[in-house]
Amino acid sequence: MTRLRDVRLIPLVFGPLIGFLAVLETRLDDSFGASATATWISGVALGFGVVVAAWYPLAGTVIAAVCLPVAVVAFGAPGVGGAAMIGLIGVVAWVGWREPPRHSAVALCAAGVSFAGMSIGAGGTLWELFFVPAILLPGWFMGLLARRSGERAVKLAELAAALDAEREANAQAAVAQERTRIAREVHDAVAHSVSVMTLQLGGLRRLLADRPAEQEVVAGLEHLGRQTVEEMRGLVGILRERVDGERPSPAPSLARVDELISDVRAAGLEVTLNSPAELPRLPPVLDLTAYRVLQEALTNVLRHAGQVPTMVAIGYTEQALTLEVRNEPGRPAHEPVGQTARRGGHGLVGMRERLTMVRGSLHTGPEPGGGFAVRARFPIPRTW
C-alpha cells in the first residue's frame, strides 16, 4: 500500500499507456499511411520521456518534447498523433506540479518550441504554429495550481505545528507561574506563621523554667518549629531555582522516542521497539506530527487495551516515514479493542487530522489474530 501512494506511479503508468495508445492509434487510423511507423515510434519515445519524468521531471519533459520534431524532420511523419498530444500535455502538467515555476516554465517553452518546429517541418499553417503550443498552457496551469495547493497545505501544517508549540510553551509558562505563586505563598504566609509560632514557643519555654517537664515538651516543639522553617525555606529555594534556572524542555521529536517508550514502560505497558539505529533529520513539522501520533497511539493502548504486549515499528525511506503500533488483545472476545477505541475519546480522529496536515495516511483496525493496529505513513517532501 505504501508503494501505491508514491506519486511517481503517475508517470510510470501514464508513460507506457501513451506508448500503447500511440501504436493503437496508427494501427486503427489508416490516414497515417506510410508514416504510421514513424508516428508510433515518436509516440513510444514520448512515453519513455514521460517515464523519465518520474525521477527527473524537467529532463523527461524535454525528451518528450524533442521526440516530435525529430519524427517529423528525420522520419517524415506528417505531424503529431492524438496520443502524443495527450502525453505531452500530461507531462507538462506533471512538471508544473513537481518543479518550481521557473524550472517548469523552461519545460513549457521547450515543448512549445518543439511543437512550433514540428509545425514548420510538417508545412503547417501560421495558425497551427501558434495554436498547437497554446494548448499546452492549460496543462501547465493545472500543474501550477496543484503545486500551490500542496504548498498551501504545507504552510497550514507548519502553522498548526507552531500553534502546538506555542500552546505547549504557554502551558509550561503557566506551570512556572503557578510554581512561583506557591513559592511566594509558602515563604510569605506559611513560613512566616511557623516562624512566629516558634518564637512564641521560645518565650513560653523561658516562662516554664520552674517546670522542667513542660519546658522539655515546649523545647521539643520549638526545635521542630525551627526545623520546619528550614525545610520550608529549602522548598522555596527549590521552587524558585526551577522557575528561574530550569532549561526549557526539548521539543517533541522522534529522536527522543526512547524516552517516550521508557515512560509508557514505566506505566506498565510492555513495548518492543523496532527502529533504525539512527533516524536522519526530519522536517520539523513531520517530526513533531510523527511523535504526537506515536504518543497518542501508545496512550490509546493503555487506555483501551491495558497493559498488554505492544510492538512499535518505525521505518524510513527517502520517500516516506512509517509508524506502526500493534498491540495484543486486552479485552474479552465480546468487546474487541477496536470497538472500545472507537467508543472512547477522539484519539483516532486527532491522529487523522494531524496526518491530513502533512498529506499522510492513517490505517487503523482490528488485527486478524486479535488486538489492534495503527499504521501511519508520512511522505517526506522532495525538497527536504
C-alpha positions as CSV (number, residue, x, y, z in Angstrom):
1,M,0.0,0.0,0.0
2,T,2.9,2.4,0.7
3,R,4.3,1.9,-2.8
4,L,0.9,2.5,-4.3
5,R,0.9,6.0,-2.8
6,D,4.1,7.0,-4.4
7,V,3.3,10.0,-6.7
8,R,5.9,8.7,-9.2
9,L,3.5,6.0,-10.1
10,I,1.5,8.6,-12.1
11,P,4.1,9.0,-14.9
12,L,5.2,5.3,-14.6
13,V,1.7,4.3,-15.6
14,F,0.9,7.2,-17.9
15,G,4.1,6.8,-20.0
16,P,3.5,3.2,-21.1
17,L,-0.2,3.9,-21.6
18,I,0.7,6.7,-24.0
19,G,3.1,4.5,-25.9
20,F,0.4,1.8,-26.2
21,L,-2.2,4.3,-27.4
22,A,0.3,5.7,-30.0
23,V,0.7,2.3,-31.5
24,L,-3.0,1.5,-31.4
25,E,-3.8,4.9,-33.0
26,T,-1.6,4.2,-36.0
27,R,-3.0,0.7,-36.4
28,L,-6.6,1.8,-36.3
29,D,-6.3,5.0,-38.3
30,D,-5.5,4.4,-42.0
31,S,-4.9,8.1,-42.6
32,F,-1.3,7.8,-41.3
33,G,-0.4,5.6,-44.3
34,A,3.3,5.1,-44.9
35,S,4.2,7.4,-42.0
36,A,2.5,5.2,-39.4
37,T,5.7,3.6,-38.2
38,A,7.4,7.0,-37.7
39,T,4.4,8.3,-35.8
40,W,4.0,5.4,-33.4
41,I,7.8,5.3,-32.8
42,S,7.7,9.0,-31.8
43,G,4.7,8.3,-29.5
44,V,6.6,5.4,-27.8
45,A,9.6,7.6,-27.4
46,L,7.4,10.3,-25.9
47,G,6.1,7.8,-23.5
48,F,9.6,6.9,-22.5
49,G,10.2,10.6,-21.8
50,V,7.1,10.6,-19.5
51,V,8.6,7.7,-17.6
52,V,11.9,9.5,-17.2
53,A,9.9,12.5,-15.8
54,A,9.0,10.3,-12.8
55,W,12.5,10.9,-11.4
56,Y,13.7,13.9,-13.5
57,P,10.6,16.0,-14.4
58,L,12.5,18.7,-16.4
59,A,14.7,16.3,-18.3
60,G,11.8,13.9,-19.0
61,T,9.6,16.8,-20.4
62,V,12.4,17.9,-22.7
63,I,12.9,14.4,-24.0
64,A,9.2,14.0,-24.7
65,A,9.1,17.4,-26.5
66,V,12.1,16.6,-28.7
67,C,10.6,13.3,-29.9
68,L,8.0,15.1,-32.1
69,P,10.1,17.4,-34.3
70,V,12.7,14.6,-34.7
71,A,10.0,12.3,-36.0
72,V,8.8,14.9,-38.5
73,V,12.2,16.0,-39.7
74,A,14.1,12.8,-39.7
75,F,11.4,10.2,-40.4
76,G,8.9,12.2,-42.4
77,A,6.0,11.9,-40.0
78,P,3.0,14.1,-41.1
79,G,2.6,15.6,-37.6
80,V,1.7,14.7,-34.1
81,G,-0.8,12.0,-33.2
82,G,-3.6,12.4,-30.8
83,A,-1.9,10.1,-28.2
84,A,1.3,12.0,-28.4
85,M,-0.6,15.3,-27.9
86,I,-2.2,13.9,-24.8
87,G,1.1,12.7,-23.5
88,L,2.8,16.0,-24.0
89,I,0.0,17.9,-22.3
90,G,0.2,15.4,-19.4
91,V,3.9,15.6,-18.9
92,V,3.8,19.5,-19.0
93,A,1.2,19.3,-16.2
94,W,3.4,16.9,-14.3
95,V,6.5,19.2,-14.5
96,G,4.3,22.2,-13.5
97,W,3.3,20.3,-10.3
98,R,6.7,18.8,-9.4
99,E,9.1,21.6,-10.2
100,P,9.3,25.3,-9.2
101,P,7.6,27.7,-11.7
102,R,10.9,29.0,-13.1
103,H,12.0,25.4,-13.9
104,S,8.7,24.2,-15.2
105,A,8.5,27.3,-17.5
106,V,11.6,26.1,-19.2
107,A,10.0,22.8,-19.9
108,L,6.9,24.6,-21.2
109,C,9.0,26.7,-23.5
110,A,10.8,23.6,-24.7
111,A,7.5,21.8,-25.5
112,G,6.2,24.9,-27.2
113,V,9.3,25.3,-29.4
114,S,9.1,21.6,-30.2
115,F,5.5,22.0,-31.5
116,A,6.4,25.1,-33.4
117,G,9.4,23.3,-35.0
118,M,7.2,20.4,-35.8
119,S,4.6,22.6,-37.5
120,I,7.2,24.3,-39.6
121,G,8.8,21.0,-40.6
122,A,5.5,19.5,-41.5
123,G,4.5,22.5,-43.6
124,G,1.7,23.6,-41.2
125,T,-0.1,26.9,-41.4
126,L,0.7,30.0,-39.3
127,W,-2.4,29.3,-37.2
128,E,-1.0,25.9,-36.2
129,L,2.3,27.5,-35.3
130,F,0.5,29.4,-32.5
131,F,-2.4,27.2,-31.7
132,V,-0.6,24.0,-31.0
133,P,1.8,25.4,-28.4
134,A,-1.0,27.4,-26.8
135,I,-2.9,24.2,-25.9
136,L,-0.1,23.3,-23.6
137,L,-0.8,26.2,-21.3
138,P,-3.9,24.8,-19.6
139,G,-1.9,21.6,-18.6
140,W,0.9,23.8,-17.2
141,F,-1.5,25.9,-15.2
142,M,-3.2,22.8,-13.8
143,G,0.2,21.7,-12.6
144,L,0.9,25.1,-11.0
145,L,-2.4,25.0,-9.2
146,A,-1.8,21.6,-7.8
147,R,1.7,22.7,-6.7
148,R,0.3,25.8,-5.0
149,S,-2.3,23.8,-3.3
150,G,0.3,21.5,-1.9
151,E,2.5,24.4,-0.7
152,R,-0.6,25.9,1.0
153,A,-1.2,22.6,2.8
154,V,2.4,22.5,4.0
155,K,2.2,26.1,5.3
156,L,-1.0,25.2,7.1
157,A,0.7,22.2,8.7
158,E,3.6,24.4,9.7
159,L,1.2,26.9,11.3
160,A,-0.5,24.1,13.1
161,A,2.8,22.9,14.5
162,A,3.7,26.4,15.5
163,L,0.4,26.8,17.3
164,D,1.0,23.4,19.0
165,A,4.5,24.5,20.1
166,E,3.1,27.9,21.4
167,R,0.4,26.0,23.3
168,E,3.0,23.9,25.0
169,A,5.1,26.9,25.8
170,N,2.1,28.7,27.3
171,A,1.3,25.6,29.4
172,Q,4.9,25.5,30.6
173,A,4.8,29.2,31.4
174,A,1.5,28.6,33.3
175,V,3.2,25.9,35.4
176,A,6.2,28.1,36.1
177,Q,3.9,30.9,37.1
178,E,1.9,28.7,39.4
179,R,5.2,27.3,40.9
180,T,6.3,30.9,41.6
181,R,3.0,31.7,43.3
182,I,3.2,28.6,45.5
183,A,6.8,29.5,46.5
184,R,5.7,33.1,47.4
185,E,2.7,31.8,49.4
186,V,4.9,29.3,51.3
187,H,7.5,32.0,52.1
188,D,5.2,34.9,52.9
189,A,2.4,33.1,54.7
190,V,3.2,29.6,56.0
191,A,6.9,30.1,56.8
192,H,6.2,33.4,58.4
193,S,3.4,32.0,60.6
194,V,5.5,29.0,61.7
195,S,8.4,31.4,62.5
196,V,6.2,33.4,64.7
197,M,4.9,30.3,66.5
198,T,8.4,29.1,67.0
199,L,9.4,32.5,68.6
200,Q,6.3,32.3,70.9
201,L,7.3,28.8,71.9
202,G,10.8,30.0,72.8
203,G,9.2,32.7,75.0
204,L,6.9,30.1,76.7
205,R,9.9,27.8,77.3
206,R,11.6,30.5,79.2
207,L,8.5,31.2,81.4
208,L,8.4,27.5,82.3
209,A,11.9,27.5,83.9
210,D,10.5,26.1,87.2
211,R,8.6,23.3,85.4
212,P,11.2,21.1,83.8
213,A,8.8,18.5,82.3
214,E,6.6,21.1,80.5
215,Q,9.8,23.0,79.5
216,E,11.2,19.9,77.8
217,V,8.0,19.4,75.8
218,V,7.9,23.0,74.7
219,A,11.6,22.9,73.8
220,G,10.9,19.9,71.5
221,L,8.1,21.8,69.8
222,E,10.4,24.8,69.4
223,H,13.1,22.6,67.8
224,L,10.5,21.1,65.5
225,G,9.3,24.5,64.5
226,R,12.7,25.7,63.6
227,Q,13.4,22.6,61.6
228,T,10.1,23.1,59.8
229,V,11.0,26.7,58.9
230,E,14.4,25.5,57.5
231,E,12.6,22.8,55.4
232,M,10.1,25.3,54.0
233,R,13.0,27.7,53.1
234,G,14.7,24.8,51.3
235,L,11.4,24.0,49.5
236,V,11.0,27.7,48.4
237,G,14.6,27.7,47.2
238,I,14.0,24.6,45.1
239,L,10.8,26.0,43.6
240,R,12.4,29.4,42.7
241,E,15.5,27.7,41.4
242,R,13.4,25.6,39.0
243,V,11.5,28.6,37.9
244,D,14.5,30.9,37.3
245,G,17.1,28.5,36.2
246,E,15.5,25.5,34.6
247,R,16.1,24.9,30.9
248,P,13.1,24.6,28.5
249,S,12.1,21.0,27.8
250,P,13.4,19.6,24.5
251,A,10.9,19.8,21.6
252,P,9.0,16.6,20.9
253,S,10.9,14.6,18.3
254,L,11.3,11.0,17.2
255,A,14.9,11.4,18.3
256,R,13.5,11.1,21.8
257,V,11.5,8.0,21.0
258,D,13.5,6.0,23.6
259,E,12.3,8.4,26.4
260,L,8.7,8.1,25.2
261,I,9.0,4.3,25.2
262,S,10.6,4.4,28.7
263,D,7.7,6.5,30.0
264,V,5.0,4.0,28.8
265,R,7.0,1.1,30.0
266,A,7.1,2.7,33.4
267,A,3.3,2.9,33.2
268,G,3.2,-0.9,32.8
269,L,3.0,-1.3,29.0
270,E,5.2,-4.0,27.5
271,V,6.6,-2.3,24.5
272,T,9.0,-3.7,21.9
273,L,10.7,-1.1,19.7
274,N,11.9,-1.9,16.2
275,S,13.5,1.2,14.7
276,P,16.6,2.2,12.7
277,A,19.7,2.7,14.8
278,E,19.7,6.4,13.9
279,L,16.9,8.3,12.1
280,P,18.1,11.1,9.7
281,R,17.0,14.7,10.4
282,L,13.3,15.1,9.5
283,P,11.3,18.2,8.6
284,P,10.3,19.8,11.9
285,V,6.5,19.6,11.2
286,L,6.7,16.0,10.1
287,D,8.9,15.1,13.1
288,L,6.5,16.7,15.6
289,T,3.5,15.1,14.0
290,A,5.0,11.7,13.9
291,Y,6.0,12.0,17.6
292,R,2.4,13.1,18.6
293,V,0.8,10.3,16.6
294,L,3.1,7.7,18.2
295,Q,2.4,9.2,21.6
296,E,-1.4,9.1,21.1
297,A,-1.3,5.6,19.7
298,L,0.5,4.3,22.8
299,T,-1.8,6.2,25.1
300,N,-4.8,4.6,23.4
301,V,-3.3,1.2,24.0
302,L,-3.0,1.9,27.7
303,R,-6.5,3.5,27.9
304,H,-8.4,0.9,25.9
305,A,-6.4,-2.4,26.0
306,G,-4.5,-2.1,29.2
307,Q,-1.0,-3.4,30.0
308,V,-0.6,-5.7,27.0
309,P,2.4,-6.6,24.9
310,T,2.8,-3.9,22.2
311,M,5.1,-3.6,19.2
312,V,6.3,-0.3,17.8
313,A,7.9,-0.3,14.3
314,I,9.5,2.8,12.7
315,G,10.6,2.6,9.1
316,Y,12.3,5.2,6.9
317,T,13.0,5.6,3.2
318,E,13.8,8.6,1.1
319,Q,10.1,8.8,0.2
320,A,8.3,8.3,3.5
321,L,8.5,7.7,7.2
322,T,6.2,4.9,8.5
323,L,4.9,4.1,12.0
324,E,3.2,1.0,13.2
325,V,1.8,0.3,16.7
326,R,0.3,-3.1,17.1
327,N,-1.0,-4.5,20.4
328,E,-2.2,-7.9,21.5
329,P,-5.8,-8.3,22.7
330,G,-6.6,-6.7,26.0
331,R,-10.3,-7.1,26.3
332,P,-12.7,-10.1,26.3
333,A,-13.7,-11.6,23.0
334,H,-17.2,-9.9,23.1
335,E,-15.5,-6.4,23.5
336,P,-12.7,-6.0,20.9
337,V,-10.1,-3.3,21.3
338,G,-11.1,-1.6,18.1
339,Q,-14.7,-1.2,19.3
340,T,-13.5,0.2,22.7
341,A,-11.2,2.6,20.9
342,R,-13.9,3.9,18.6
343,R,-16.3,4.4,21.5
344,G,-14.0,6.4,23.8
345,G,-12.4,9.7,23.1
346,H,-11.1,11.4,20.0
347,G,-7.6,9.9,19.7
348,L,-8.0,8.4,16.3
349,V,-9.8,11.5,14.9
350,G,-6.9,13.6,16.2
351,M,-4.3,11.4,14.6
352,R,-6.2,11.6,11.2
353,E,-6.3,15.4,11.5
354,R,-2.6,15.6,12.1
355,L,-1.7,13.3,9.2
356,T,-4.0,15.2,6.9
357,M,-2.0,18.3,7.6
358,V,1.2,16.7,6.4
359,R,-0.5,14.8,3.5
360,G,0.0,11.5,5.2
361,S,-2.3,8.5,5.6
362,L,-3.6,6.5,8.6
363,H,-5.0,3.0,8.7
364,T,-6.4,1.6,11.9
365,G,-8.4,-1.5,12.8
366,P,-8.5,-4.9,14.5
367,E,-5.9,-7.5,13.5
368,P,-7.0,-10.9,12.2
369,G,-5.5,-12.7,15.1
370,G,-6.8,-10.2,17.7
371,G,-5.6,-6.9,19.0
372,F,-5.5,-3.6,17.3
373,A,-3.1,-1.9,14.9
374,V,-2.3,1.7,13.9
375,R,-0.3,2.3,10.8
376,A,0.7,5.8,9.7
377,R,2.7,7.0,6.7
378,F,4.3,10.4,6.5
379,P,5.5,11.4,3.0
380,I,8.8,13.2,3.0
381,P,9.0,16.4,0.8
382,R,11.3,16.1,-2.2
383,T,12.9,19.5,-1.4
384,W,13.9,18.4,2.1
